[in-house]
Structure formats: C-alpha cells, structure tokens
Amino acid sequence: MLRIFIQILLFSILSISHFSASAAEIVKMDRIVAIVDQSVITEQELENRIRILTAQLTKQGAELPPENILRKQVLERLISDALQLQYAAQTGLKVDDNQLDKTIERIVEQNKMGMKEFADALNADGISMTKFRSDIRNEITIARLREREVESRVNVSESEIDNFLTTQASSNENRDEFEISHILIRTPEEGSTEDIQKAKAKIEEAIKALQDGASFAKVSASYSDAPNALEGGSLGWKAAAQLPTLFLDALKNMQAGDISPALRSPNGFHILKLISKRGGNSPLVIEQTHARHILIKLSEIVSERDGKQKMDSIKDRLDNGEKFEVLARQFSEDGSASNGGDLGWVNPGDTVPQFEKAMNELKDNQISEPVRSPFGWHIIQVLERRKQDMSKEAARLKARQEIRARKADEAYQDWIRELRDRAYVEYRLEDKF
C-alpha cells in the first residue's frame, strides 16, 4: 500500500510487541534469539520483521526462499542494524525530534496523504505511528552513521578523475552502464582452507540451482550473504567505473539474461546476472538561467508575517523603479547580497524546488512576486537564459560521483565486517537454521 515507507521498514530494527493475555504467548515473545553485545533480539522482533518482509516480497511477486533461510537472512540483517545502532549510541550520534518530524512529513507528502490519513493507513497494516517513528529514527541514524564513519572519509582526487576520464576516452566499454544482480558467498578475511572450501561448495550449489531453472532472485535469497540478498540481489544500474575490474571483465562478454560463472575475489565468491546494458556517452546540453534574488530569512525574531510584510515592502519599491541590486545589497540576507543578489548562471537542480519553479515561470528581466521557500521569502529576477553544453563539466561530476560511490561502498562493507568481527554475537535459534 505504501511502498516508500514499507521499503524503509524493511531495514528498520526495532519492533513494538503487543502483549497478549496468554502466559504462553508472553514466554514466546520474550524468547531471545540472539545476543548482540549489550542488546538482544527477541523472537517477536524476528517474526514481525519476517511478516513485513514476506508481505513486501509477495506484493512484488518475488519468490520466497525456504523458511529457515529467510529467518537466517532476516536475523543477520537485524544483527547488522543492532550493531550499527549500538555504535551510534556509544559515539553520541542522535536524531532529534525536529529532524524526525520533517522526515516523516516528507514521507507523508510523497504518499500524497494527510497525516491522519497516513496514520490510518499505517494502522490498517498493523503498524502504530509510535513504531513507525522509531523505525524512521533508526533509519536516519544508520544513514548518518554511514556518512560519518565511511562516506565523509572517502576522498576523490582530481588525478583520479583525470585517470578515469582518460581510461574512459580510450575504451568504449567504460562508457557503458550495466543493470545487474549479484550473489555473494562471503569468506572470512583470514579464512582457513576449510572456510574457503565450504564457500566454494556453497557457490557451486547456487550455480547448480540456477542451472536447474531456479530464478536468480530465489537463489540470491537462499544462498547470498550480500545485504540485498532478500531483494533478489539487485544492484540496479552501475556505470563501468563503479564496478571492480573482476566484474567488468566478466560483464563485457555477457548478453542480457546471461549469468556469469563463479568469480573469486578477496571477499569471497560471486555470481553476476546481466539484466540489461546501455551506452553512457551522450552530450548534455542544458538551459542555464542567469538570476538574482533578495532573501529575507525567518527566525524566532522574524516571524512569517513580519518576513512577508518586509518582502512586500521591498517589492513595492522595486515596482516604483528602485534598482534591484541596490535593494539586494541593503536588505538581502543571502551571501549573494554583496553582488547585488547575483547568483550567476544557475543549472537545473541547483536551487530548491519552490525557487526553481518560480524562476522558470519568469520571462527575461521580469521580477517575481514574493516566493516562499524553506530558507524564507525571496524576490527573484531572471536576467537572461542560454543553452550550454555541459558535457565536460557533467563528465567530471559523474566521474567523481561514480568513483566516490565505488570507494564508499567498498569502505562501508569493510567497516561493517570489522564492526561484526569486533562484536560478541550469540545465536539462540540454531535449531531453526
């Protein structure tokens, strides 16, 4: 029903248990299925997560793995989330109520509902608003933790970009993009010969299942150790530069629908499925807008009403012939004030949606009515527009993003493995696996 928040719930960690009057059910609910350092995961949490995940996969038409495999996959995800949330708490990372409220408001808007309608829809799916808020807080916490611990430390140098572009220019295949799915059988960082043999036997079982006609999604859910195993192992579209050389060498000789043989890397064994392929080299011509603005910010001192009245007064002065740049220097609370409010050439997506929409509706030299954005009240003037070939700039930006994404993903997986290796994890449901 609500795909956006259901996807978020698939990665949530906390569940709220509804206690039954039955003593037998209370015992079952309190049963511990795993100890994760200072916290525990209960059977009720596990069952709730399995219920949500099963409903989601069923709606998507995906094949479910055997029950014991599904339980193991879900429990591993709960353990990973628990470790990250514990680390966040230990290092003082918190999400305040204001940020949480804003995030939930955006989710409600994305679902095109009012808050009451949204809460009713949650209740219809058996989810309380209290539980939903807790789940979203945890998701924000994990996202911030990843940014702080991993992504903020990933640097991409100009020389890396230059090397990437040079390689791309000399190789047509590096301009391609691949839609792929992935199965991973992980081996320990310092695994023994026995560990490697077990992983090899498991990857061979997965290949045999695929050869016997099992869907890639089902085999992924049943065998893969990757975080997205239960989502069929889909990695979406990946540019060539985002892929390890091991993967790229295999993919360049594959056709859509092909499945690779087992590939060996330091992390373990891999199987790839090529869903689709497309070229990634096309010119980028965009319309840029040369604009300037005046901004009145809102605060505890400047109310919505006061800010609007002040902006109306400035608009009257503009309508009576006073110069835009003079009033911008005098009143604007933006960094562009010293330049008469001049923002230079603005690309699509450079400004917030409210600002961009109002700017796009203006003719050259036209001045807007006061426009409200999250930053406050604006008056905008468009000076001129032009078509600009941004292929070179876009190529460098795309190269930076692709290199960064590849390095960040590798660093994140390494960090998660290190976090897990340092943790104490005790399973209490071995009989179920």
N, C-alpha and C positions, 0 to 999 in steps of 0.2 A: 504493500500500500504506500509506504513512504520509503522509497528506495534510498534516498540520501541518508536519512538517519539510521535505516536498517544497516547500511554499509558501515556506518560509524559504529553501530552496536556490535558488529561482528568482531571489532577489535577492542571492545570495552573489557574492563577487568572485573569490576565489582557488580555483584548481583544482590538484589534485596530479596530476602527469603520471606515468604508468607507462612507464618507458623500455623500448624494445624492443631486441633484439639487432641488429636490422637498421639498418644505417647510413642507408639511405634514409629510414626512419621517423624517425630521430633528426633528420635535417635538416628534415623536415616539422614535427616537434614544436617545433623551435627557431625556426621561422619567425615573425618579428614581423609582426603585422597592424596594430598601432597603437602609436605612441609618445605617452604621456600625461605631459607634464612629465618627472619623474625616473624614471618607470616605463614598462614596456612590457606589451603584451597579446599573448600568443602565439596562434598558430593552434590549438594544442592546447586552451588555455583556452576559446577561442571554440567549438570543436567540442564540448567537454564540456558547456558551458552550453546549446548548441543541443540536444544529446542529451537533457539533463534536461528542458528546456522542452518539447520535442516529445513526450516521454513523458507529461508532465503534461497538455498540451493534448489529446492523444489520449485519455487516460483521461476527460477532461471532455467528450469528444465535440465539441470545438471544431474549426472549420475552420482549417487551417494556411494562412498566406499563402505566396506563391511563395518558393522557397528564397533568392533574392537579397535579397528584402525581409526575410525572417526573419533572415538573417545581419546585415543592417544594423541592425535593431531591437535584436538581442542585443548587437551590438558597441557601440551607443550606450549601452545600459544598463551594460555593463562599463566604459565610459569614465566615465560619471557616478559609478559606485561608486568607481572608482580615484581620481578627483579628490577625492571626499569622504574616503576613507581616507588619502590623502596629506596633506590639510589637517589631519585629526585627528592624525596623527603629528607634523606640524610644530608643532602647538599643544599637544602634550603630553597628548592625550586617550588614555587606555589603559583596557583592560578586564582586571582581574586574574583569576587562575585561580579564585579563590573564587566570584566573581560568575558566571563562565562555568560552573563546576560546578553551581551552583544552577539556572541557566537550563536546562542540559541535563537535570538531574533532573526539572524541571517538564515538559519535553517528553516525557520517558520516561513520567512518570505520566499525562500526557494521552493517550498512546497505550496506556495500561493494559498496560505491559510491565515486565519486569525489565531491568536494564542489559545483561545478557548477551544476552537475547532481542532487545533493541533493536539491539545491535551486530551480531548475526547478520542481522537484517532489513536493516540498512544494507549489510552485505557482499553480501547477495543482490541488492541493487540496484546493486552495483558501487561502493559508497561506503565508504571506510575511516573509522574513528572519528576518526583524526587529521585527515582532510579535513573531516569534519563539525564538529569542534571549531573548526577555522579558519574555516569558513563562519559558524558561530554567533557567534564572536567579532567578525567583521566586521559582522554584522547589528546586534549590540548597540552597536558603535562608531558606526555610522551613525545609529542611533536616538538615542544620546546626543548626537551632534554636532548633529542637527536640534534637539533640545531646547535645547542650549546656545546655538546660533547664531541660532535663529529663535524657537522657541516660548517660551523664557524672556523674550524681549523683547516679546512680544505682550501688550499690556495692554487690558483691557476696563473702561471706567469705568462707574460707576453711572448716569450720564446716558445712556450708550449703551444700557444695559439698559432704562432708563425709556423712551427713544425707541422702542426695539424693541417693547416691550410696548404702548405707545400705538398704534403703527402696526398691530400685530397685532390689537389690540382693535377697530380701525376697519376692518379688512379681513379677511374670512373666508378669502380665498385665501392669506393669510400664515400661516394655521394649517395649511395643507396640507403634506404631505410627498410627495416625488416620488422614484420609483426610476428612475434614468436611466443611459443610456450616452452616451459623448461621443467625438467625433473632433476633433482639433485639428491644424490646419496652421499651424505657427508662422511668424511673420515676425520678422526681426531688430528689435531695439529702435529702431535708427535705420536701418531698411531703405530701400533705394533704390526707385524706381518699378519697376525691373526685378525686384527681390526680391518686391515685392507682387504683381506680375503673375504671377510663377511660382507663388506661393502660391495665387492666385486660380484659376489654371489647374488646379492640383492638387486644390483643393477641388471644382471642377466635375467633374473626373474621378471623384472619390469619389462625388459625388451621382449621376452617370451610372451608376456601378456599382451603387449601391443601387436606382436606378430599373429597372435591368435584372434585378433579382432577387437580387443577391449579398447574403449575410447581413451584418448590421451588424458582427458580430464579425470576419468576414473582411476587410471593408473597413477596419475600425479597424486590424487587424494589418498591412494592406498599405499604408495611407496615413498613419495618425495619427502625430503627433510627441509625443503625450502619454505620460507614463511608464507608463501601464497599457494601452498600445495592444495588446500581445500577449495581454492578458486580456479582449479584446473591448471595451475602453473603458469597462467598468462602473464607475460611481461609487457604486453602492449607493443606499441611501435618503438623501435630503438634505432637510432642512427648508427651507422657503421662505427663511428668514433666512440660510441658508448659501449661497444662490445669488446670483450677480450679477443685477442688475436686467435685464440683457440676456437672460439665460437664463429668468428668471421670466416676463418679458413674453411670451416665446415659448411656454413650457410651459402657461400658464394657458388658452391657446386650443387645446391639443392633447388628443387622446384617447389612451388606452393603445394602443401599437403605432405611433403616428404618428412621423414623422421630420421634423425642422424643416428649413427652407431654410438656406442658409449664413448664419451670423451673424458679423459683423465686430466685433472688439474690438482694443484696443491690442496684445494678444499674438498676434493672427493671426485665422484663420477657424475657425469651429466648426460642427459638426453635432450635434444632440441627438436621441436617441431616448427617448421616454417609455415605460417598461416598465409602470409602474403608478403609481397615485396613491391617497392615503388622507388622511382628516382627522386633524389632530393636536391637537384640542381636546377633552379628556376630563378629568373630575375625578379627582383622585388621593387616595384615602383609604388610609392605611397603618396598620398596627399598630405602635405605639411601645412600647418596654419601658423602664421606669424600673429601672435596675440599679446595683449597686455591686460592687466586687471588691477583692481583695487580690492583689498580684502579687509574686512572688519571681523576680528575673531570674537567668539563668545566665551565667557568665563563666569566665575562666581560674581565678578563685579559687573560685567557687561551681560545683561540678560538678552534673551531672544528679542524681546520687544525693543529694548534700547538699541541693539545692534541694527535691527531693521529700520528704525527711525533715523539713525545716523546715516545708514546707506541711502535711504530715500532722500535725505537732505543733500547728499553728495550727488545723487542722480539729478536732482533739480538744478544744481549748479552746473552740471555738465550740459543739461538741456538749454541752459541760458548762456552757453558759449564759453564757459571757463575751460581751460586746457586740461586734458586728461592727465598728462604727465605731471603737471603741477599739483593737482589734487592727489595723485597717487603718492608723490613724494611727501605730501603733507599728512595724509590720513592712512595710507595702506599699512597693514601690519604684516606684510609678507616681505621676504628677503629681496624681492624684486623692486621694492619701493624706491631705492636709491637710483634705479634705472628708469624711473617713471612708470613702474609696473610692467616693464617689457619682459616677456617670458621667452623671447626668441622664437625659433621655429619649433613648434610642438608636433610630435608624432602621435598617431592614434594610440591610445592606451597610456599616454604619459600622464594624464590627469584623471581625477576621479570621475565616475560616470556622469554625475549631475553637471559638473563643469563642462565636460566634453560635449554632452548633449546640447547644452545652451550655446556653446561656442559654434558647434556645427550648424546651428539654425540661423546664425548671423550672416549677413552679407558683408562684403568688404567695407571697412570703415564704420559699420553700424555698431552702436553701443547697446548692450543688453539692459533689460530691467534687472533689479537685484535678484541674484541667484543664490539659493541656499545649498551648501554642501556640508560634509562633516567638519570642515575647517571653519565654517562661519558663513558670512554673507559676502558675495562677490558682485562686482560690476565688471563685465568683460567687453573688450573691443577687439574685433578682428581687423588687422591692418592689411593683410594680403594672404593669398594662398598660392601654392605651387606644387607641381608634381616632381618628385625627387626619386632618383634611382638610389635605393639604399642597400643594394646588393652587397657591396663590400662591407659596410657597417654591420648589416644583418649577418653576413657570413662570420665576421669576427665574434659577434654576440652569440650566435648559435654555436660556434666552436667553443667559446668559453663555457656556455651552459652544458654542452654535451660532455666536455672533459670534466667539468665540475661534478656533473651527475654521476659519471662513471666512478670517479675517485671517491665521492661521498658514499655511494652505495657500497663499494668495496670496504671503505673505512667503517661504515656502520655495521656491516656483517662481522667484521673482525672485532669491533667493540662489543657487540652482543655476545660473541663467542667467549671473549675474555671475561665479560661480566658473568656469564654462566659458569665458566671454569673456576672462578673465584667463589662461587656461591655454594651453599650447602642445600642440596635438594634431595629429599627423601620421598620416594613413591610409596603410597599405601594401597594402590589398586593394581598391583602386579598381576593378580589373578584374573583381572578383567582384560589384560592385554595379551 
